[in-house]
Amino acid sequence: MLSRYRDDMRAWSDPVGRTLFRLRLRPNHLTVMGLAVSLLAAAAFITGHTQGAGVLLIVAGLVTAVARLVAAVARLVILIISGSLGGLDGADGG
């Protein structure tokens, strides 16, 4: 059902993942950032700032989603470098 949206999502998600990978942000960095934001959300909830906690949880979810994008790009780069993708290595002629 959701597969019909896959190409539309990749149209914007792949460039974001590639850009973050080029900036040397790795999935582990983003995962730690997501954990930190989640802990801030927990602190906000404990202190009674439930709306702020909700916003922070949404941000933590977005950071985690971006971490998955960067992980996908990193996996692809590793496969290309190792030559596991058969026809893709050296396909650019250089």
Secondary structure, DSSP 8 states (H G I E B T S, - for coil): -GGGGHHHHHHHHHHHHHHHHHTT--HHHHHHHHHHHHHHHHHHHHTT-HHHHHHHHHHHHHHHHHHHHHHHHHHHHHHHHHTTTGGGTTTT--
